[in-house]
Amino acid sequence: MAPSGSAAAVPGFTPETELERAVSADPVLQEGLAWGRPRRGHPEGTVGAHVSDLLQTIDRWGETGKRREELRFLALVHDALKNKVQHWRPKAGENHHAMRARRFAERYLDDERLLATIELHDRPYSLWRRFNRSGRLDEHAVSEMLDRIPDIDLFLRFVELDGSTEGKNHEPIRWLKAELARRGAFDSGRSASADARDAAAPDPTRAQAPRRAANGSSEG
């Protein structure tokens, strides 16, 4: 039988938790995952193809337990409401795809660590781009963002994950790490160790029996 719903939109996806089963059965998510075509920052095309890349990276990083569950949920939901953005209106506030994704996620959980990560996952890129263009850092905007994030480690890990795919500029992530380290919110030495670990991790898509095969198969 051919895969359907989210399993069809996200190549290789098999739900691992009850939350994943529930959210992936939602027609709103399924429609959003099927949306998209190749574009700047997303040469893979659909949102579902992007999510598939992120899930494979989570496997490659060797994430386990609660952190694995959190990153997988964030990957599934973070861009899935792009198709609902009203392009004749400013892409801000309730009409920003990340806020729309947050509102969707609120139907399934109330964990502010996850909700804030979904809502703000593109904010570092926006702040970096503004800084890159003007040469002036908006200290208030950076502080305001950080004040909204309950779990810096989770937030940074997901921003790294989302920025790991082909077509993404890695400079905003380096800038974010430097800003966090400057403010004492992040250990840059720990980051270097994590980066080395991730780079050395084997790619499960090339392994003889990858986990997902055994199961069946810039901004935003």
Stockholm file with secondary structure:
# STOCKHOLM 1.0

chainA/1-220         MAPSGSAAAVPGFTPETELERAVSADPVLQEGLAWGRPRRGHPEGTVGAHVSDLLQTIDRWGETGKRREELRFLALVHDALKNKVQHWRPKAGENHHAMRARRFAERYLDDERLLATIELHDRPYSLWRRFNRSGRLDEHAVSEMLDRIPDIDLFLRFVELDGSTEGKNHEPIRWLKAELARRGAFDSGRSASADARDAAAPDPTRAQAPRRAANGSSEG
#=GR chainA/1-220 SS CCCCTHHHHSTTCCCCSHHHHHHHTCHHHHHHHTCCCSBTTBTTCSHHHHHHHHHHHHHHHTCCHHHHHHHHHHHHHTTTTGGGCCTTSCSSGGGSHHHHHHHHHTTTCCCHHHHHHHHHTTHHHHHHHHHHHHSCCCHHHHHHHHHTCSCHHHHHHHHHHHTTSTTCCSHHHHHHHHHHHHTTSSCHHHHHHHHHHHHHSCCGGGSSSCHHHHTTCCCC
#=GC SS_cons         CCCCTHHHHSTTCCCCSHHHHHHHTCHHHHHHHTCCCSBTTBTTCSHHHHHHHHHHHHHHHTCCHHHHHHHHHHHHHTTTTGGGCCTTSCSSGGGSHHHHHHHHHTTTCCCHHHHHHHHHTTHHHHHHHHHHHHSCCCHHHHHHHHHTCSCHHHHHHHHHHHTTSTTCCSHHHHHHHHHHHHTTSSCHHHHHHHHHHHHHSCCGGGSSSCHHHHTTCCCC
//
